[in-house]
């Protein structure tokens, strides 16, 4: 059972680890393709939040956002493989912050061709979030292993 549990965590975390590796390799001096995709989305979020709060928000360095995503996915994935709840927590933080930002299907009408793809990816990330919550809940609900006391052996006298 332990091997299959490890294999399941390895396969699950490989999604995050390989994605972080690809983002790291493409990072370059400008943050790579991930930064180019995030710039308009972060600008829209910043504009919306500053309008709602009536505050001027500071500029967000997209390269730092991408580097943070790489760190959360990479470190969280590696820790998750070894069964650490902190790894699941890091992946939960990544998914909670990135999913509504990256897959903004709510900004498109249902007749727009982008809508279906964004909604599908959004629901995929929500399912991953649910799986991590399940892991976290199961990990926290299981009692820690307790050492079993060996029963006292009775010795018999040979006659």
Secondary structure, 3 states (H helix, E strand, C coil): CHHHHHHHHHHHHHHHHHHHHHHHHHCCCCCHHHHHHHHHHHHHHHHHHHHHHCCCCCCCCHHHHHHHHHHHHHHHHHHHHCCCHHHHHHHHHHHHHHHHHHCCHHHCCCCCHHHHHHHHHHHHHHHHHHHHHHHHHHHHHCCCCCCCCCCCCCCCCCC
